[in-house]
């Protein structure tokens, strides 16, 4: 093999390695972007959960201060709706956390 053929081969091999490295870096950047998006969604869910917990507490205190018995507070329709909403958000948050785990395990 002549020197020019060897040089040509080495350049082609170098370009292939560069393309592969660039593709890997792009994939990694996409993964990190997706992880960041998921983390932001989780934070939004956490904020919504805090608001709902506060709403449940305020409703319960309001009912008790109004003289409602504990049983009425426990079975209040508004509190029941809020608790169901909380459970839905918790389920969605859990799903996002499993997506994070899945993305990290693919590396």
Secondary structure, DSSP 8 states (H G I E B T S, - for coil): --HHHHHHHHHHHHHHHHHHHHHHHHHHHHHHHHHHHHHHHHHHHHHHHHHHHHHHHHHHHHHHHTT--HHHHHT-HHHHHHHHHHHHHHHHHHHHHHHHHHHHHT-
